[in-house]
Amino acid sequence: MSDRHLHPHEDALFRRLDDDEAVVLHLDSQRYFGLDSVGARLWELLTVSPSLDAASAVLLEEFDVDEASLRADLDSFVAELVRHELLVDGEPTAR
């Protein structure tokens, strides 16, 4: 996959609604995005995992999905989150 280091944007607010969905609100743009259970779990993992590879390895263990499908879905999903400035490439900066 990729050993990209991703982290939530400082203006992104995550809230899990239940086991199957969550939302992320971009505070600056006031746009919110719905996440399914896999998307919500990825978000949680990216706050503690060293890389996208590490997060995807956990997802492969937790969800019944083949690696190729997961890779394609994550690449598309992560690109969308980066495009909307919800995720940022690189190590988080200290505040």
C-alpha positions in Angstrom: 0.0 0.0 0.0 1.9 3.0 1.2 3.9 4.0 4.2 2.5 7.5 4.0 2.1 9.2 7.3 -1.3 10.7 7.5 -3.0 12.5 10.4 -6.2 14.4 10.9 -6.2 18.1 10.0 -6.3 20.4 13.0 -9.7 21.7 11.8 -11.3 18.3 11.5 -13.6 17.1 14.3 -14.4 13.4 14.4 -17.4 12.0 16.2 -18.5 8.3 16.2 -22.3 8.0 16.1 -22.5 4.3 16.7 -20.6 1.1 15.7 -21.5 1.5 12.1 -21.0 5.2 11.3 -19.3 8.4 12.3 -19.0 12.0 11.0 -16.1 14.3 10.4 -16.7 18.1 10.5 -14.2 20.4 8.9 -14.5 23.4 11.2 -13.2 26.0 8.8 -15.5 25.0 5.8 -18.4 23.8 8.0 -18.7 20.8 5.7 -19.3 17.4 7.2 -18.6 13.9 5.9 -20.3 10.6 6.8 -18.0 7.6 7.4 -19.1 4.0 7.4 -17.6 1.5 9.9 -14.4 0.9 7.9 -13.9 4.6 7.3 -14.5 5.4 11.0 -12.1 2.7 12.1 -9.4 4.0 9.6 -9.8 7.5 11.0 -9.3 6.1 14.5 -6.3 4.1 13.5 -4.6 7.1 11.7 -4.6 8.9 15.0 -2.4 6.2 16.6 -0.8 4.3 13.7 2.6 5.2 12.3 1.5 4.9 8.7 -1.3 4.0 6.3 0.3 0.6 5.9 0.1 -0.1 9.6 -3.5 1.1 9.7 -4.5 -1.1 6.7 -2.9 -4.2 8.3 -5.2 -3.7 11.3 -8.2 -3.3 9.0 -7.3 -6.5 7.2 -7.5 -8.3 10.5 -10.7 -6.7 11.7 -12.8 -6.7 8.5 -13.7 -9.5 6.1 -12.1 -8.0 3.0 -9.4 -9.0 0.6 -6.2 -7.0 0.4 -6.7 -5.8 -3.2 -10.2 -4.5 -2.5 -9.1 -2.8 0.7 -6.1 -1.2 -1.0 -8.3 0.2 -3.8 -10.9 1.5 -1.5 -8.4 3.1 0.9 -6.5 4.8 -1.9 -9.7 6.4 -3.1 -11.0 7.2 0.3 -7.7 8.7 1.6 -7.4 10.8 -1.6 -10.9 12.2 -1.0 -10.1 13.1 2.7 -6.9 14.7 1.7 -8.6 16.7 -1.1 -11.1 18.0 1.4 -8.3 18.8 3.9 -9.6 16.4 6.5 -6.3 14.4 6.4 -2.9 15.8 6.0 0.3 14.1 4.7 3.3 14.0 7.0 3.9 13.9 10.7 1.7 16.0 13.0 3.2 19.2 14.2 3.3 19.9 18.0 1.1 22.6 19.2 
